[in-house]
């Protein structure tokens, strides 16, 4: 391994080991879905790679979503993820657009679609659900534009 790659691997290993040490001994006390952990790891990665921005609000919001998931509160998960996506869209905490897009991509790949998008026709959505759908469409379009510009730059 090259020296920079070793450094990045070590920087990712330290938080993981810390999290293992702080984990509760009674596993049944905290059984969050694995998709939340996947998103949290990407947020941690972006935090470690970023030179600026406050990622703590994102961790707190994921904790809220995780608590709702543990309690089995479907609406809590949905509202929590809606807020998380809103934070990404506005780049809350001063995070970079690149970090927000990478975290968003992880959310889309990891989170169940039922949590992200309502499973009914658009004409039957309430205002909050419509806002979520529009947010997903805008963010996906922004990512597509960024990817196309990146492809044209080569």
TORPA-4810 file (N, C-alpha, C, O; in nm, 3 decimals):
<nodes>
NODE_1_0.084_-0.118_0.000_0.000_0.000_0.000_0.088_0.124_0.000_0.195_0.126_0.061_X
NODE_2_0.042_0.225_-0.067_0.116_0.350_-0.066_0.091_0.422_0.066_-0.006_0.394_0.136_X
NODE_3_0.178_0.514_0.097_0.168_0.586_0.225_0.035_0.660_0.242_-0.027_0.647_0.348_X
NODE_4_-0.012_0.738_0.142_-0.142_0.808_0.161_-0.258_0.711_0.180_-0.349_0.739_0.257_X
NODE_5_-0.255_0.598_0.111_-0.363_0.501_0.124_-0.364_0.440_0.264_-0.471_0.416_0.321_X
NODE_6_-0.246_0.415_0.319_-0.236_0.364_0.455_-0.293_0.465_0.554_-0.361_0.429_0.649_X
NODE_7_-0.264_0.591_0.530_-0.312_0.696_0.619_-0.465_0.704_0.618_-0.528_0.716_0.723_X
NODE_8_-0.525_0.698_0.500_-0.670_0.704_0.488_-0.732_0.581_0.556_-0.833_0.593_0.627_X
NODE_9_-0.672_0.464_0.534_-0.724_0.342_0.596_-0.717_0.352_0.749_-0.811_0.313_0.818_X
NODE_10_-0.608_0.405_0.799_-0.593_0.422_0.944_-0.694_0.523_0.997_-0.751_0.502_1.104_X
NODE_11_-0.717_0.632_0.924_-0.813_0.734_0.968_-0.956_0.678_0.971_-1.038_0.724_1.050_X
NODE_12_-0.985_0.581_0.887_-1.119_0.522_0.887_-1.129_0.412_0.994_-1.238_0.386_1.046_X
NODE_13_-1.017_0.349_1.025_-1.018_0.241_1.123_-1.035_0.293_1.265_-1.102_0.230_1.346_X
NODE_14_-0.974_0.407_1.296_-0.980_0.462_1.432_-1.123_0.490_1.476_-1.161_0.445_1.584_X
NODE_15_-1.207_0.562_1.398_-1.346_0.583_1.442_-1.425_0.453_1.453_-1.511_0.440_1.540_X
NODE_16_-1.396_0.357_1.365_-1.468_0.230_1.370_-1.436_0.156_1.500_-1.526_0.102_1.565_X
NODE_17_-1.310_0.154_1.537_-1.271_0.088_1.661_-1.327_0.161_1.783_-1.369_0.097_1.880_X
NODE_18_-1.329_0.293_1.777_-1.387_0.371_1.887_-1.535_0.339_1.901_-1.585_0.323_2.013_X
NODE_19_-1.605_0.330_1.790_-1.748_0.297_1.793_-1.770_0.158_1.852_-1.866_0.138_1.927_X
NODE_20_-1.683_0.062_1.819_-1.696_-0.072_1.876_-1.677_-0.071_2.027_-1.746_-0.141_2.100_X
NODE_21_-1.583_0.008_2.073_-1.556_0.016_2.217_-1.672_0.081_2.292_-1.698_0.046_2.407_X
NODE_22_-1.741_0.173_2.228_-1.850_0.245_2.294_-1.985_0.177_2.275_-2.085_0.223_2.330_X
NODE_23_-1.990_0.071_2.199_-2.116_0.002_2.172_-2.170_-0.061_2.301_-2.092_-0.107_2.384_X
NODE_24_-2.302_-0.062_2.318_-2.359_-0.124_2.438_-2.335_-0.274_2.440_-2.329_-0.338_2.334_X
NODE_25_-2.321_-0.331_2.558_-2.298_-0.474_2.571_-2.423_-0.554_2.538_-2.414_-0.665_2.484_X
NODE_26_-2.539_-0.500_2.568_-2.665_-0.567_2.538_-2.708_-0.526_2.397_-2.763_-0.418_2.377_X
NODE_27_-2.681_-0.612_2.300_-2.706_-0.580_2.160_-2.854_-0.557_2.134_-2.889_-0.475_2.048_X
NODE_28_-2.941_-0.624_2.204_-3.084_-0.608_2.179_-3.133_-0.469_2.219_-3.243_-0.429_2.181_X
NODE_29_-3.051_-0.395_2.297_-3.092_-0.261_2.339_-3.089_-0.163_2.223_-3.156_-0.060_2.227_X
NODE_30_-3.013_-0.193_2.119_-2.997_-0.099_2.009_-2.983_-0.176_1.879_-2.873_-0.213_1.841_X
NODE_31_-3.094_-0.200_1.812_-3.091_-0.276_1.689_-3.142_-0.186_1.576_-3.259_-0.193_1.538_X
NODE_32_-3.054_-0.104_1.526_-3.089_-0.015_1.415_-3.068_-0.088_1.284_-2.981_-0.176_1.275_X
NODE_33_-3.144_-0.054_1.182_-3.126_-0.117_1.051_-2.985_-0.088_0.996_-2.930_0.019_1.020_X
NODE_34_-2.928_-0.182_0.924_-2.792_-0.164_0.871_-2.780_-0.049_0.772_-2.671_0.007_0.757_X
NODE_35_-2.888_-0.011_0.704_-2.879_0.098_0.607_-2.844_0.230_0.676_-2.779_0.315_0.615_X
NODE_36_-2.887_0.248_0.800_-2.852_0.371_0.873_-2.702_0.372_0.902_-2.637_0.477_0.893_X
NODE_37_-2.649_0.257_0.939_-2.505_0.247_0.965_-2.423_0.275_0.839_-2.318_0.339_0.846_X
NODE_38_-2.471_0.227_0.725_-2.399_0.252_0.599_-2.393_0.402_0.569_-2.289_0.454_0.528_X
NODE_39_-2.504_0.470_0.591_-2.507_0.615_0.567_-2.415_0.686_0.666_-2.341_0.777_0.628_X
NODE_40_-2.418_0.644_0.792_-2.332_0.705_0.894_-2.184_0.688_0.859_-2.104_0.778_0.883_X
NODE_41_-2.148_0.572_0.803_-2.008_0.551_0.764_-1.966_0.645_0.651_-1.854_0.695_0.650_X
NODE_42_-2.056_0.670_0.557_-2.024_0.763_0.448_-2.011_0.906_0.503_-1.923_0.981_0.461_X
NODE_43_-2.099_0.943_0.597_-2.089_1.075_0.659_-1.955_1.085_0.732_-1.887_1.188_0.723_X
NODE_44_-1.915_0.981_0.804_-1.786_0.979_0.874_-1.670_0.991_0.775_-1.574_1.065_0.800_X
NODE_45_-1.680_0.921_0.665_-1.576_0.928_0.562_-1.563_1.069_0.507_-1.453_1.121_0.493_X
NODE_46_-1.677_1.131_0.476_-1.674_1.267_0.422_-1.622_1.367_0.526_-1.552_1.462_0.491_X
NODE_47_-1.655_1.344_0.650_-1.604_1.430_0.758_-1.452_1.421_0.764_-1.384_1.522_0.777_X
NODE_48_-1.398_1.298_0.755_-1.254_1.278_0.762_-1.181_1.333_0.640_-1.067_1.378_0.650_X
NODE_49_-1.247_1.330_0.524_-1.183_1.378_0.401_-1.200_1.528_0.379_-1.127_1.589_0.302_X
NODE_50_-1.297_1.586_0.447_-1.329_1.728_0.426_-1.241_1.818_0.510_-1.204_1.784_0.623_X
NODE_51_-1.208_1.932_0.454_-1.126_2.030_0.526_-1.211_2.131_0.602_-1.161_2.202_0.689_X
NODE_52_-1.339_2.137_0.569_-1.427_2.232_0.637_-1.567_2.173_0.647_-1.598_2.072_0.584_X
NODE_53_-1.649_2.238_0.726_-1.788_2.194_0.741_-1.810_2.123_0.873_-1.720_2.057_0.926_X
NODE_54_-1.931_2.136_0.925_-1.969_2.072_1.050_-2.064_1.957_1.018_-2.175_1.980_0.971_X
NODE_55_-2.020_1.835_1.044_-2.099_1.717_1.012_-2.180_1.666_1.132_-2.257_1.572_1.117_X
NODE_56_-2.163_1.726_1.248_-2.234_1.681_1.368_-2.386_1.682_1.354_-2.452_1.589_1.400_X
NODE_57_-2.445_1.786_1.289_-2.592_1.782_1.273_-2.640_1.659_1.195_-2.750_1.609_1.219_X
NODE_58_-2.558_1.611_1.103_-2.595_1.494_1.024_-2.594_1.368_1.111_-2.682_1.283_1.099_X
NODE_59_-2.494_1.357_1.198_-2.488_1.243_1.289_-2.607_1.246_1.386_-2.666_1.142_1.415_X
NODE_60_-2.641_1.364_1.435_-2.754_1.377_1.527_-2.885_1.339_1.458_-2.970_1.273_1.517_X
NODE_61_-2.900_1.381_1.333_-3.023_1.349_1.260_-3.031_1.199_1.233_-3.139_1.140_1.243_X
NODE_62_-2.919_1.138_1.198_-2.919_0.993_1.177_-2.952_0.919_1.307_-3.015_0.814_1.305_X
NODE_63_-2.909_0.974_1.419_-2.941_0.915_1.549_-3.093_0.922_1.573_-3.152_0.827_1.624_X
NODE_64_-3.153_1.033_1.536_-3.299_1.048_1.548_-3.371_0.945_1.461_-3.468_0.882_1.505_X
NODE_65_-3.324_0.928_1.338_-3.384_0.830_1.247_-3.365_0.689_1.304_-3.457_0.607_1.299_X
NODE_66_-3.248_0.662_1.358_-3.219_0.532_1.415_-3.310_0.501_1.534_-3.360_0.389_1.548_X
NODE_67_-3.331_0.601_1.619_-3.421_0.582_1.734_-3.563_0.551_1.687_-3.631_0.466_1.745_X
NODE_68_-3.608_0.621_1.584_-3.742_0.594_1.530_-3.748_0.453_1.472_-3.850_0.385_1.486_X
NODE_69_-3.641_0.409_1.407_-3.638_0.275_1.349_-3.642_0.168_1.459_-3.712_0.068_1.445_X
NODE_70_-3.568_0.190_1.566_-3.566_0.095_1.677_-3.705_0.083_1.739_-3.747_-0.026_1.778_X
NODE_71_-3.775_0.195_1.749_-3.911_0.196_1.807_-4.016_0.147_1.707_-4.131_0.125_1.745_X
NODE_72_-3.976_0.129_1.581_-4.070_0.085_1.479_-4.163_0.194_1.430_-4.271_0.165_1.380_X
NODE_73_-4.122_0.318_1.443_-4.203_0.433_1.400_-4.175_0.466_1.254_-4.077_0.533_1.221_X
NODE_74_-4.261_0.417_1.166_-4.244_0.438_1.023_-4.244_0.587_0.988_-4.157_0.634_0.915_X
NODE_75_-4.341_0.661_1.041_-4.348_0.804_1.011_-4.229_0.878_1.068_-4.183_0.976_1.009_X
NODE_76_-4.178_0.834_1.180_-4.059_0.895_1.238_-3.937_0.878_1.148_-3.858_0.971_1.130_X
NODE_77_-3.923_0.757_1.091_-3.813_0.733_0.998_-3.827_0.821_0.875_-3.731_0.882_0.829_X
NODE_78_-3.949_0.827_0.822_-3.972_0.903_0.699_-3.946_1.051_0.722_-3.879_1.115_0.641_X
NODE_79_-4.000_1.107_0.832_-3.980_1.249_0.861_-3.833_1.278_0.892_-3.781_1.383_0.854_X
NODE_80_-3.768_1.186_0.962_-3.626_1.204_0.993_-3.539_1.206_0.869_-3.447_1.287_0.857_X
NODE_81_-3.568_1.116_0.775_-3.491_1.113_0.650_-3.524_1.233_0.563_-3.438_1.283_0.491_X
NODE_82_-3.648_1.280_0.569_-3.685_1.400_0.495_-3.600_1.518_0.545_-3.546_1.595_0.466_X
NODE_83_-3.588_1.529_0.676_-3.506_1.637_0.735_-3.359_1.618_0.697_-3.291_1.716_0.667_X
NODE_84_-3.310_1.495_0.698_-3.171_1.467_0.662_-3.144_1.510_0.518_-3.041_1.572_0.491_X
NODE_85_-3.236_1.479_0.427_-3.219_1.518_0.287_-3.228_1.669_0.271_-3.158_1.728_0.188_X
NODE_86_-3.314_1.733_0.350_-3.323_1.879_0.347_-3.189_1.941_0.391_-3.143_2.039_0.332_X
NODE_87_-3.128_1.883_0.493_-2.998_1.931_0.540_-2.894_1.917_0.430_-2.812_2.006_0.410_X
NODE_88_-2.896_1.805_0.359_-2.801_1.784_0.249_-2.824_1.884_0.137_-2.729_1.939_0.081_X
NODE_89_-2.950_1.908_0.106_-2.983_2.000_-0.004_-2.932_2.141_0.025_-2.880_2.208_-0.063_X
NODE_90_-2.947_2.184_0.149_-2.903_2.320_0.186_-2.757_2.323_0.231_-2.703_2.428_0.264_X
NODE_91_-2.695_2.204_0.233_-2.554_2.190_0.276_-2.534_2.249_0.415_-2.439_2.323_0.441_X
NODE_92_-2.627_2.215_0.504_-2.624_2.264_0.641_-2.489_2.231_0.706_-2.433_2.124_0.682_X
NODE_93_-2.440_2.322_0.785_-2.310_2.303_0.850_-2.194_2.344_0.761_-2.078_2.329_0.799_X
NODE_94_-2.224_2.397_0.643_-2.118_2.444_0.555_-2.041_2.333_0.485_-1.925_2.352_0.449_X
NODE_95_-2.104_2.217_0.465_-2.033_2.108_0.397_-2.026_2.140_0.247_-2.104_2.219_0.196_X
NODE_96_-1.932_2.077_0.180_-1.915_2.102_0.037_-2.024_2.033_-0.044_-2.089_1.939_0.002_X
NODE_97_-2.044_2.083_-0.165_-2.142_2.022_-0.256_-2.101_1.879_-0.289_-2.186_1.791_-0.300_X
NODE_98_-1.972_1.855_-0.303_-1.923_1.720_-0.333_-1.955_1.624_-0.220_-2.001_1.512_-0.245_X
NODE_99_-1.932_1.666_-0.096_-1.964_1.581_0.020_-2.114_1.554_0.027_-2.156_1.442_0.052_X
NODE_100_-2.195_1.658_0.004_-2.340_1.641_0.008_-2.387_1.542_-0.099_-2.474_1.459_-0.073_X
NODE_101_-2.329_1.550_-0.218_-2.369_1.460_-0.326_-2.327_1.316_-0.296_-2.402_1.223_-0.327_X
NODE_102_-2.210_1.297_-0.238_-2.165_1.161_-0.205_-2.252_1.100_-0.095_-2.284_0.982_-0.099_X
NODE_103_-2.289_1.181_0.003_-2.377_1.131_0.109_-2.515_1.101_0.051_-2.575_0.999_0.085_X
NODE_104_-2.565_1.189_-0.035_-2.695_1.167_-0.098_-2.695_1.037_-0.177_-2.790_0.960_-0.171_X
NODE_105_-2.588_1.013_-0.252_-2.578_0.889_-0.330_-2.583_0.768_-0.237_-2.647_0.668_-0.270_X
NODE_106_-2.517_0.776_-0.123_-2.521_0.666_-0.026_-2.661_0.646_0.029_-2.704_0.533_0.051_X
NODE_107_-2.732_0.756_0.052_-2.870_0.746_0.102_-2.957_0.674_0.000_-3.033_0.583_0.035_X
NODE_108_-2.947_0.714_-0.126_-3.030_0.654_-0.231_-2.996_0.505_-0.248_-3.086_0.424_-0.273_X
NODE_109_-2.868_0.470_-0.236_-2.827_0.330_-0.252_-2.863_0.244_-0.131_-2.885_0.124_-0.145_X
NODE_110_-2.868_0.304_-0.012_-2.882_0.225_0.111_-3.023_0.224_0.169_-3.072_0.119_0.211_X
NODE_111_-3.087_0.338_0.173_-3.217_0.348_0.241_-3.327_0.281_0.159_-3.327_0.289_0.037_X
NODE_112_-3.420_0.216_0.227_-3.534_0.157_0.154_-3.616_0.268_0.087_-3.637_0.375_0.145_X
NODE_113_-3.661_0.241_-0.033_-3.737_0.343_-0.106_-3.864_0.383_-0.033_-3.909_0.497_-0.045_X
NODE_114_-3.922_0.291_0.044_-4.044_0.324_0.118_-4.018_0.433_0.222_-4.110_0.506_0.258_X
NODE_115_-3.894_0.443_0.269_-3.859_0.548_0.366_-3.835_0.680_0.293_-3.864_0.787_0.345_X
NODE_116_-3.780_0.671_0.172_-3.746_0.792_0.098_-3.863_0.852_0.021_-3.881_0.973_0.020_X
NODE_117_-3.941_0.768_-0.042_-4.049_0.817_-0.128_-4.181_0.752_-0.094_-4.186_0.633_-0.063_X
NODE_118_-4.287_0.828_-0.098_-4.420_0.771_-0.073_-4.456_0.671_-0.183_-4.424_0.690_-0.300_X
NODE_119_-4.522_0.565_-0.143_-4.559_0.461_-0.238_-4.704_0.477_-0.281_-4.785_0.385_-0.267_X
NODE_120_-4.736_0.594_-0.334_-4.870_0.619_-0.387_-4.857_0.722_-0.499_-4.752_0.784_-0.514_X
NODE_121_-4.962_0.739_-0.577_-4.954_0.829_-0.691_-4.936_0.974_-0.643_-4.980_1.011_-0.534_X
NODE_122_-4.870_1.053_-0.726_-4.835_1.190_-0.687_-4.956_1.279_-0.658_-4.945_1.372_-0.578_X
NODE_123_-5.070_1.252_-0.721_-5.187_1.335_-0.696_-5.251_1.308_-0.559_-5.338_1.383_-0.516_X
NODE_124_-5.208_1.201_-0.491_-5.262_1.169_-0.358_-5.166_1.204_-0.244_-5.191_1.168_-0.129_X
NODE_125_-5.057_1.272_-0.276_-4.957_1.306_-0.174_-5.000_1.427_-0.093_-5.062_1.520_-0.145_X
NODE_126_-4.967_1.424_0.036_-4.990_1.543_0.117_-4.875_1.642_0.092_-4.775_1.603_0.030_X
NODE_127_-4.885_1.766_0.136_-4.782_1.866_0.106_-4.641_1.826_0.149_-4.544_1.854_0.078_X
NODE_128_-4.628_1.760_0.263_-4.496_1.718_0.311_-4.436_1.612_0.219_-4.317_1.616_0.189_X
NODE_129_-4.519_1.519_0.174_-4.472_1.415_0.084_-4.435_1.474_-0.052_-4.336_1.432_-0.113_X
NODE_130_-4.513_1.570_-0.100_-4.481_1.636_-0.227_-4.347_1.708_-0.219_-4.268_1.704_-0.313_X
NODE_131_-4.322_1.773_-0.105_-4.195_1.843_-0.086_-4.078_1.744_-0.089_-3.973_1.774_-0.146_X
NODE_132_-4.097_1.628_-0.028_-3.992_1.526_-0.028_-3.964_1.476_-0.169_-3.847_1.462_-0.208_X
NODE_133_-4.068_1.449_-0.246_-4.050_1.401_-0.383_-3.978_1.507_-0.467_-3.886_1.475_-0.542_X
NODE_134_-4.019_1.631_-0.453_-3.954_1.740_-0.528_-3.807_1.755_-0.487_-3.721_1.778_-0.572_X
NODE_135_-3.780_1.742_-0.360_-3.641_1.751_-0.310_-3.556_1.640_-0.373_-3.443_1.666_-0.417_X
NODE_136_-3.608_1.520_-0.377_-3.534_1.408_-0.437_-3.508_1.434_-0.585_-3.399_1.408_-0.635_X
NODE_137_-3.609_1.485_-0.655_-3.593_1.513_-0.798_-3.487_1.622_-0.821_-3.402_1.608_-0.909_X
NODE_138_-3.493_1.730_-0.741_-3.394_1.839_-0.758_-3.253_1.790_-0.729_-3.160_1.821_-0.804_X
NODE_139_-3.237_1.715_-0.621_-3.105_1.669_-0.583_-3.050_1.573_-0.688_-2.932_1.581_-0.724_X
NODE_140_-3.134_1.481_-0.737_-3.090_1.387_-0.840_-3.051_1.461_-0.968_-2.953_1.425_-1.032_X
NODE_141_-3.126_1.565_-1.005_-3.093_1.643_-1.124_-2.961_1.717_-1.105_-2.881_1.725_-1.198_X
NODE_142_-2.938_1.771_-0.987_-2.812_1.842_-0.960_-2.695_1.745_-0.968_-2.589_1.781_-1.021_X
NODE_143_-2.711_1.625_-0.916_-2.604_1.525_-0.924_-2.577_1.485_-1.069_-2.462_1.470_-1.110_X
NODE_144_-2.683_1.469_-1.147_-2.668_1.432_-1.287_-2.592_1.541_-1.362_-2.502_1.512_-1.441_X
NODE_145_-2.628_1.667_-1.338_-2.559_1.779_-1.402_-2.412_1.782_-1.364_-2.325_1.803_-1.449_X
NODE_146_-2.383_1.759_-1.236_-2.245_1.760_-1.190_-2.165_1.647_-1.256_-2.052_1.667_-1.298_X
NODE_147_-2.225_1.529_-1.264_-2.158_1.416_-1.328_-2.134_1.442_-1.476_-2.028_1.407_-1.529_X
NODE_148_-2.230_1.503_-1.544_-2.214_1.534_-1.687_-2.103_1.636_-1.709_-2.024_1.623_-1.802_X
NODE_149_-2.098_1.739_-1.623_-1.992_1.839_-1.634_-1.856_1.777_-1.609_-1.758_1.811_-1.675_X
NODE_150_-1.849_1.687_-1.513_-1.723_1.619_-1.483_-1.678_1.533_-1.600_-1.560_1.528_-1.633_X
NODE_151_-1.773_1.465_-1.663_-1.740_1.380_-1.777_-1.690_1.463_-1.895_-1.601_1.420_-1.968_X
NODE_152_-1.747_1.582_-1.914_-1.707_1.668_-2.025_-1.572_1.735_-2.001_-1.508_1.781_-2.095_X
NODE_153_-1.529_1.741_-1.877_-1.404_1.811_-1.848_-1.281_1.730_-1.887_-1.169_1.782_-1.888_X
NODE_154_-1.300_1.601_-1.920_-1.184_1.518_-1.957_-1.160_1.523_-2.102_-1.067_1.460_-2.151_X
</nodes>
